[in-house]
Amino acid sequence: QVATNTALSKLFFGAKKKPVFTSVNAQNHLIGLAEVIAMYLLVWSESLWADISFTADEVDPDHQALFNREADIIKQFSQSLGQVRRALAHIPTYMIFDDHDVTDDWNLTRGWEQEVYGHPLSRRMVGNA
């Protein structure tokens, strides 16, 4: 799936007059529905994190320091999910996505809308949000 996502990233974030999706964190966009579902499962349940290895064995040496910093942050995040879930169970909570969850230029122009809604994959990405 990495090769597919790389090709799709070039299509949607690449050299156009104006990219369809813009973000300073474009490499973190969730493109496929499976990625979106996995993200929601990991965000709301600490039990799934036990199955994930945080060893840097397969990480390129150039990225080891970043991996170690992010692994520590992810471990802290996953350990707090039980408390967050308990709090949200007892507090009325309304949630809505922010346009920046999809792109920084969400529905700004007719041309953007035609470009995005005219292609099945970009329509799916917006729908996943």
RODO-2510 file (C-alpha; in nm, 4 decimals, decimal comma):
residues 129
     n   res          X          Y          Z
     1     q     0,0000     0,0000     0,0000
     2     v     0,3002     0,2315     0,0424
     3     a     0,3647     0,2408    -0,3335
     4     t    -0,0016     0,3156    -0,4009
     5     n    -0,0077     0,5954    -0,1435
     6     t     0,3119     0,7434    -0,2885
     7     a     0,1564     0,7544    -0,6359
     8     l    -0,1642     0,9043    -0,4982
     9     s     0,0305     1,1628    -0,3013
    10     k     0,2016     1,2757    -0,6205
    11     l    -0,1365     1,2969    -0,7952
    12     f    -0,3064     1,5028    -0,5259
    13     f    -0,0178     1,6996    -0,3764
    14     g     0,2082     1,7215    -0,6804
    15     a     0,2901     1,9705    -0,9512
    16     k    -0,0371     2,1271    -1,0551
    17     k    -0,1182     2,4917    -1,0935
    18     k    -0,2645     2,4615    -0,7433
    19     p    -0,2653     2,1261    -0,5588
    20     v    -0,6007     1,9677    -0,4812
    21     f    -0,5097     1,8995    -0,1193
    22     t    -0,2657     2,1277     0,0587
    23     s    -0,1139     2,0714     0,3981
    24     v     0,2180     2,1091     0,5719
    25     n     0,1541     1,7556     0,7019
    26     a     0,0434     1,5938     0,3750
    27     q     0,2395     1,2775     0,4418
    28     n    -0,0011     1,2117     0,7300
    29     h    -0,3217     1,2193     0,5257
    30     l    -0,5350     0,9076     0,5570
    31     i    -0,6243     0,8086     0,2031
    32     g    -0,7848     0,4644     0,2180
    33     l    -1,0918     0,3721     0,4219
    34     a    -0,8879     0,1016     0,5984
    35     e    -0,6455     0,3705     0,7200
    36     v    -0,9327     0,5832     0,8515
    37     i    -1,0924     0,2877     1,0320
    38     a    -0,7584     0,1843     1,1835
    39     m    -0,7008     0,5403     1,3025
    40     y    -1,0394     0,5525     1,4779
    41     l    -0,9815     0,2135     1,6411
    42     l    -0,6417     0,3228     1,7711
    43     v    -0,7660     0,6624     1,8882
    44     w    -1,0492     0,5234     2,1002
    45     s    -0,9112     0,1960     2,2411
    46     e    -0,5924     0,1464     2,4389
    47     s    -0,6243    -0,2331     2,4143
    48     l    -0,5137    -0,2353     2,0479
    49     w    -0,1873    -0,0581     2,1292
    50     a    -0,0597    -0,3669     2,3133
    51     d    -0,0219    -0,5418     1,9753
    52     i     0,1976    -0,2692     1,8262
    53     s     0,5743    -0,2937     1,8535
    54     f     0,7641     0,0253     1,9271
    55     t     1,1091    -0,1097     1,8436
    56     a     1,3220     0,0779     1,5946
    57     d     1,4643    -0,2382     1,4346
    58     e     1,3250    -0,1600     1,0882
    59     v     1,3672     0,2175     1,1045
    60     d     1,6264     0,3827     0,8838
    61     p     1,9200     0,5059     1,0973
    62     d     1,8577     0,8623     0,9731
    63     h     1,5115     0,8517     1,1312
    64     q     1,5931     0,6730     1,4598
    65     a     1,5941     0,9876     1,6763
    66     l     1,2590     1,1052     1,5384
    67     f     1,1162     0,7544     1,5789
    68     n     1,2245     0,7403     1,9426
    69     r     1,0693     1,0820     2,0207
    70     e     0,7426     0,9928     1,8493
    71     a     0,7318     0,6441     2,0067
    72     d     0,7507     0,8008     2,3538
    73     i     0,4688     1,0421     2,2689
    74     i     0,2533     0,7606     2,1283
    75     k     0,3102     0,5466     2,4391
    76     q     0,1996     0,8341     2,6641
    77     f    -0,1043     0,8928     2,4419
    78     s    -0,2103     0,5280     2,4433
    79     q    -0,1714     0,5016     2,8208
    80     s    -0,4117     0,7938     2,8729
    81     l    -0,6920     0,6617     2,6492
    82     g    -0,8725     0,4783     2,9299
    83     q    -0,9038     0,7985     3,1326
    84     v    -1,0190     0,9952     2,8286
    85     r    -1,2772     0,7308     2,7376
    86     r    -1,4113     0,7338     3,0952
    87     a    -1,4345     1,1145     3,0984
    88     l    -1,6118     1,1264     2,7624
    89     a    -1,8572     0,8590     2,8798
    90     h    -1,9751     1,0924     3,1579
    91     i    -1,9651     1,4289     2,9807
    92     p    -2,2000     1,5271     2,6966
    93     t    -1,9654     1,5765     2,4021
    94     y    -2,0304     1,7097     2,0539
    95     m    -1,7699     1,6537     1,7857
    96     i    -1,7384     1,7747     1,4301
    97     f    -1,4512     1,7581     1,1886
    98     d    -1,2545     2,0688     1,1089
    99     d    -1,1943     2,1587     0,7458
   100     h    -0,8206     2,1299     0,8159
   101     d    -0,8731     1,7590     0,8837
   102     v    -0,9012     1,7254     0,5062
   103     t    -0,7074     2,0150     0,3580
   104     d    -0,6185     2,3756     0,4258
   105     d    -0,8219     2,5057     0,1310
   106     w    -1,1494     2,3215     0,1803
   107     n    -1,4206     2,4239    -0,0689
   108     l    -1,2708     2,7694    -0,1273
   109     t    -1,3363     2,7895    -0,5001
   110     r    -1,5640     2,6349    -0,7576
   111     g    -1,2556     2,5004    -0,9353
   112     w    -1,1406     2,3209    -0,6208
   113     e    -1,4837     2,1650    -0,5732
   114     q    -1,5013     2,0504    -0,9359
   115     e    -1,1516     1,9009    -0,9155
   116     v    -1,2164     1,7166    -0,5892
   117     y    -1,5741     1,6058    -0,6385
   118     g    -1,5038     1,5096    -1,0004
   119     h    -1,2608     1,2323    -0,9033
   120     p    -1,3739     0,9191    -0,7143
   121     l    -1,0633     0,8926    -0,4954
   122     s    -1,0633     1,2538    -0,3798
   123     r    -1,4392     1,2274    -0,3215
   124     r    -1,3664     0,9245    -0,1005
   125     m    -1,0972     1,1136     0,0918
   126     v    -1,3412     1,3955     0,1655
   127     g    -1,6093     1,1410     0,2530
   128     n    -1,3750     0,9653     0,4960
   129     a    -1,3358     1,2901     0,6877
***
